[in-house]
Amino acid sequence: MMKNFYLMILMAVFALAGCNTIEGMGEDVEAGGEAVQEKADDVRN
């Protein structure tokens, strides 16, 4: 019973860590897209 409990806790920790990683990656991609968009606006003007 305790083995299952520890396994569930471990899985929850990995799931939460994965969400943070994906969220951080999304923010990096968004920042990169904004930088490209700003440069494109500079070239256009």
C-alpha positions as CSV (number, residue, x, y, z in Angstrom):
1,M,0.0,0.0,0.0
2,M,2.8,2.5,0.9
3,K,4.7,1.5,-2.2
4,N,1.7,2.6,-4.4
5,F,1.5,5.9,-2.4
6,Y,5.1,6.7,-2.9
7,L,4.8,5.8,-6.6
8,M,1.8,8.2,-7.0
9,I,3.7,11.0,-5.2
10,L,6.7,10.5,-7.5
11,M,4.6,10.6,-10.6
12,A,2.9,13.8,-9.4
13,V,6.3,15.4,-8.8
14,F,7.4,14.5,-12.3
15,A,4.1,15.7,-13.8
16,L,4.4,19.0,-12.1
17,A,8.1,19.4,-13.1
18,G,7.1,18.6,-16.7
19,C,4.4,21.3,-16.7
20,N,6.9,23.9,-15.5
21,T,9.4,22.9,-18.1
22,I,6.8,23.1,-20.9
23,E,5.6,26.4,-19.6
24,G,9.1,27.8,-19.5
25,M,9.7,26.6,-23.0
26,G,6.5,28.2,-24.2
27,E,7.6,31.5,-22.7
28,D,11.0,31.3,-24.4
29,V,9.4,30.6,-27.8
30,E,7.0,33.5,-27.2
31,A,9.9,35.8,-26.4
32,G,11.7,34.7,-29.5
33,G,8.6,35.3,-31.7
34,E,8.2,38.8,-30.2
35,A,11.9,39.6,-31.0
36,V,11.4,38.4,-34.6
37,Q,8.2,40.5,-34.9
38,E,9.9,43.6,-33.6
39,K,12.8,43.2,-36.1
40,A,10.3,42.7,-38.9
41,D,8.5,45.9,-37.8
42,D,11.8,47.8,-37.8
43,V,12.6,46.6,-41.3
44,R,9.1,47.5,-42.6
45,N,9.3,51.0,-41.2
